[in-house]
Amino acid sequence: MKKTKGLLFVILIFAGLTLSACGDDGTAESASDEDEGKTYEFKMSYVTQTGHIWHKFAEKFAEELDAKSDGRMTLDLYPAAQLGPEADMVQQLESGSLDFAVLTVPYLSTRFPELDAWNMPFLFEDLEASLAAQDTEPAQDMLGLLEEQGLRGMDYFFAANHNLLVNGDPITSLDDVDGRKLRFTGGESVLDFWEGLGASPIAMGLPEVYNAMQTGVIEGVSVDTNPMLSEKYHEIGENYVLTNHMAFGGIVTGSQSNYENMPKGDQEILNEALSEAVQWGEEKIVADEDDNLKELEDLVNVIELKNREEFIEEAEKMYEKYSEKNELIKKFIEEVREQ
């Protein structure tokens, strides 16, 4: 069956090329210029520091682009929000002055409510479950939504699942949440959930967290093991509670106009390079998770959440509430829970 489809594809492509080389009267014309041999100097930005997995992924992406294009495609990297916060990155993508960005799902969910499905508290059992959810039909439909705003959702790239770094008493039960000032990446559902438990949840960008935690503006932060080390959050927190309360990731987002202006062959090179970089990155995320935790055990108090079931029971209210608000969120939650 695959061979038949492949043969049909080749025939159709050949027919298309033949027709494109002919004028209206059937006479031969030169094929449209596909800009073969064109060079590209791409730009890519993200909010994390150079020690973070997103930067390492971006370096791998640059390496793959260079190799697969025989040096025609280069990628300049701008970590740590050097080109401005995520809102600025989106404007630059829309205008075409920026080619790629890794945008956090919590930020994008403020522009596309359907993406709030990823912010659901306690939905994923572990990191592998959140990575597997990327391939579900609802998750792929969410990527397509970005085209509405001149963006291209190219692929997901997750960092890890979030835990809670807190000063003062560790959070080990629902009662420990009440009155705590906790920073989250954003997303309506996750803020809604923690507020319902009595916390004072604050949406805050990554570059602001270190100072806010250090000065007591917040007393806890939702964070995965990557920035615990790359952003040195272990310097400002006492207890790292393994809540595993939400998947935190990003979407590799491209400028739709820039992508569409590329010849098909170059688009294929770009897509292949990205696919290989994402696969490499996800394997590294899983492999590094245990090593990161072992390193953190020497820097902070790493505490298991023994009462996770009572948090999951409270999270059920969020699943029901947001499923009623959005059909795509409902489908996503259903598929994740069936896996």
C-alpha positions in Angstrom: 0.0 0.0 0.0 2.8 2.4 0.9 4.6 1.6 -2.4 1.4 2.4 -4.4 0.9 5.7 -2.6 4.6 6.6 -3.2 4.3 5.8 -7.0 1.1 7.9 -7.2 2.8 10.7 -5.5 5.7 10.6 -7.9 3.4 10.6 -10.9 1.4 13.6 -9.6 4.6 15.5 -8.9 5.9 14.8 -12.4 2.6 15.9 -13.9 2.6 19.1 -11.9 6.1 19.9 -13.0 5.3 19.2 -16.6 2.3 21.5 -16.5 4.2 24.3 -14.7 6.7 24.3 -17.5 4.1 25.0 -20.1 2.3 28.2 -21.0 -1.4 28.6 -21.6 -1.0 27.4 -25.2 0.9 24.3 -24.1 4.3 25.5 -25.2 7.3 25.0 -23.0 8.3 27.8 -20.6 11.2 27.9 -18.1 10.2 26.6 -14.7 9.6 29.2 -12.0 12.8 30.1 -10.1 12.9 28.1 -6.9 15.8 30.1 -5.6 18.0 27.0 -5.5 21.2 27.7 -3.6 19.6 30.6 -1.6 21.3 31.3 1.7 19.5 32.0 5.0 20.5 33.8 8.2 17.7 32.7 10.5 17.1 34.2 14.0 15.7 32.4 17.0 14.8 33.6 20.5 13.5 32.2 23.8 13.3 33.2 27.4 15.7 30.7 29.0 19.4 31.0 29.7 22.2 29.2 27.9 22.3 26.4 30.4 18.7 25.4 29.8 17.6 22.5 27.6 15.9 24.9 25.2 19.2 26.6 24.4 20.8 23.2 23.9 17.9 22.2 21.6 18.4 25.4 19.6 22.1 24.7 19.2 21.2 21.2 17.9 18.6 22.8 15.5 21.3 25.1 14.2 23.7 22.2 13.7 21.1 20.2 11.8 20.2 23.1 9.6 23.9 23.7 8.7 24.5 20.1 7.9 21.4 19.4 5.9 21.6 22.6 3.9 25.4 22.2 3.2 26.0 25.5 5.0 23.3 27.5 3.3 21.2 27.9 6.5 22.6 29.4 9.6 20.8 30.1 12.8 21.6 33.0 15.2 20.4 32.4 18.8 19.1 35.0 21.2 18.5 33.3 24.6 17.3 34.9 27.8 14.8 37.1 26.1 17.5 39.2 24.4 15.0 40.4 21.8 12.3 41.2 24.3 9.6 39.3 26.2 7.3 36.7 24.5 4.8 39.4 23.5 7.6 41.1 21.5 8.7 37.9 20.0 5.2 37.3 18.7 5.2 40.7 17.0 8.6 40.0 15.5 7.4 36.7 14.2 4.3 38.2 12.7 6.3 40.9 10.9 9.0 38.4 9.8 11.9 40.2 11.6 12.2 37.0 13.7 12.2 33.5 12.1 11.7 31.2 15.1 11.0 31.3 18.8 10.3 28.8 21.5 7.2 30.3 23.1 5.9 28.9 26.4 2.6 27.2 26.3 1.3 29.2 29.3 1.9 32.4 27.4 0.4 31.2 24.2 -2.7 30.0 26.1 -3.4 33.7 26.7 -3.8 34.1 23.0 -5.2 30.7 22.2 -7.5 29.5 25.0 -7.5 25.9 23.7 -3.8 25.6 24.7 -4.8 26.0 28.4 -5.5 22.2 28.2 -1.7 21.8 28.7 -1.8 23.8 31.9 -4.3 21.5 33.6 -3.1 20.7 37.1 -2.1 17.1 37.9 -3.2 15.8 34.5 0.0 13.9 33.6 1.3 11.0 35.6 4.9 11.6 34.6 7.1 13.3 32.0 6.7 10.5 29.5 2.9 10.9 29.6 3.2 14.6 28.8 5.6 13.9 25.9 3.2 11.2 24.5 0.3 13.7 24.6 2.0 15.8 22.0 1.1 13.3 19.3 -2.6 13.2 20.0 -5.0 14.6 17.5 -6.3 17.5 19.8 -2.7 18.5 20.5 -1.9 18.6 16.7 -5.1 20.6 16.1 -3.9 23.2 18.7 -0.7 23.7 16.7 -2.8 24.6 13.7 -4.5 27.4 15.6 -1.4 29.6 15.5 -1.9 30.3 11.8 -4.8 32.5 12.7 -2.3 35.1 14.0 0.4 34.8 11.3 2.4 32.2 13.3 3.4 28.7 12.4 3.1 26.1 15.1 6.0 23.9 14.0 6.3 21.4 16.9 6.1 21.1 20.6 9.3 21.1 22.7 8.7 20.4 26.4 11.2 21.1 29.2 9.8 18.8 31.9 7.0 18.6 34.4 6.8 21.3 37.1 7.3 20.9 40.9 7.2 23.5 43.6 10.2 25.2 45.1 9.2 27.0 48.3 10.7 28.8 51.2 9.4 28.2 54.7 7.3 25.1 55.4 7.2 22.6 52.5 3.9 22.0 50.8 2.9 18.4 51.5 -0.9 18.7 51.8 -3.8 20.9 50.8 -3.7 22.7 54.1 -0.1 23.8 53.4 -1.2 25.8 50.3 -3.4 28.3 52.1 -2.1 31.9 52.0 1.1 31.0 50.1 2.4 33.5 47.4 3.3 31.2 44.6 4.6 32.1 41.1 3.3 30.2 38.1 4.1 30.6 34.4 0.5 31.7 33.7 -2.5 30.0 32.1 -6.0 30.5 33.4 -6.6 27.0 34.6 -3.5 26.6 36.7 -4.0 30.0 38.4 -7.7 29.1 38.9 -6.7 25.8 40.6 -4.2 27.2 43.1 -6.4 30.1 43.9 -9.2 27.7 44.7 -6.9 26.0 47.2 -6.3 29.3 49.0 -3.0 30.3 47.6 -2.2 33.7 46.1 -1.0 32.6 42.6 1.0 35.1 40.6 1.7 34.9 36.9 5.3 36.0 36.3 7.8 35.7 33.5 10.9 33.6 34.0 13.4 36.6 34.0 11.7 38.1 37.0 11.6 35.1 39.2 15.0 35.1 40.8 14.7 38.6 42.2 11.1 38.2 43.3 11.9 35.0 45.2 15.0 36.6 46.7 13.2 39.7 48.0 10.1 37.8 49.3 7.7 39.1 46.7 6.9 35.4 46.2 7.6 32.5 48.5 7.4 29.7 46.0 7.8 29.0 42.4 6.5 26.4 40.0 9.5 25.2 38.2 11.1 22.1 36.6 14.6 20.7 37.3 16.2 22.5 34.3 16.0 26.1 35.5 16.6 24.9 39.1 20.1 24.4 37.8 20.5 26.7 34.8 18.8 29.7 36.4 20.4 28.8 39.8 17.0 28.8 41.6 18.5 26.5 44.2 20.3 29.6 45.6 17.0 31.2 46.6 14.8 28.3 47.6 14.8 25.8 50.5 12.4 23.0 49.7 11.8 21.4 46.3 8.6 19.4 46.5 8.0 16.8 43.8 4.4 17.7 43.1 4.6 16.9 39.3 1.6 19.2 39.0 1.8 20.3 35.4 3.5 19.8 32.1 5.7 22.7 31.2 6.7 23.2 27.6 6.9 25.3 24.6 5.9 25.5 21.0 8.6 26.0 18.4 6.9 28.8 16.5 7.9 30.1 13.1 7.0 33.2 11.1 4.3 32.0 8.8 5.2 34.6 6.1 8.9 33.7 6.1 8.1 30.0 5.9 5.7 30.4 3.0 8.2 32.4 1.1 10.7 29.6 1.1 11.0 27.1 -1.8 9.4 23.7 -1.0 12.8 22.0 -1.0 14.1 24.4 1.6 11.0 24.0 3.7 11.6 20.2 3.7 15.2 20.7 4.9 14.0 23.0 7.6 11.3 20.5 8.7 13.7 17.6 8.8 16.3 19.5 10.8 13.7 20.6 13.3 12.3 17.0 13.6 15.7 15.6 14.4 16.5 18.4 16.9 13.2 17.8 18.7 13.8 14.1 18.9 17.3 14.6 20.2 16.1 17.1 22.7 13.3 14.9 24.1 15.6 12.0 24.6 18.0 14.3 26.5 15.2 15.7 28.7 14.2 12.2 29.8 17.8 11.1 30.3 18.8 14.2 32.3 15.8 14.2 34.6 17.2 11.7 37.1 20.7 13.3 37.0 19.2 16.7 37.6 17.4 15.5 40.7 20.5 13.8 42.1 22.4 17.0 41.7 19.6 19.0 43.4 19.6 16.7 46.4 23.0 18.2 47.4 21.7 21.8 47.0 18.1 21.8 48.4 15.7 19.6 50.4 14.0 17.4 47.8 10.7 16.2 49.2 8.2 13.7 47.8 4.5 14.7 47.8 2.9 11.9 49.6 -0.7 13.3 49.4 -0.8 13.7 45.7 -4.2 12.0 45.4 -6.0 14.7 47.3 -4.6 17.3 44.9 -5.8 15.2 41.9 -9.3 15.1 43.4 -9.4 18.9 43.5 -8.0 19.0 40.0 -11.1 17.0 38.7 -13.1 20.2 39.2 -10.8 22.0 36.8 -11.2 19.3 34.2 -14.9 19.5 34.3 -15.0 23.3 34.4 -12.8 23.8 31.4 -14.2 20.9 29.4 -17.5 22.7 29.5 -15.9 25.9 28.2 -14.0 24.4 25.3 -14.6 21.3 23.2 -10.9 20.9 22.2 -9.8 21.1 25.8 -12.4 18.4 26.6 -11.1 16.1 23.8 -7.5 16.6 24.9 -8.2 15.7 28.5 -10.2 12.7 27.5 -7.4 11.4 25.3 -4.7 12.0 27.8 -6.7 10.1 30.5 -7.2 7.2 28.1 -3.5 6.7 27.4 
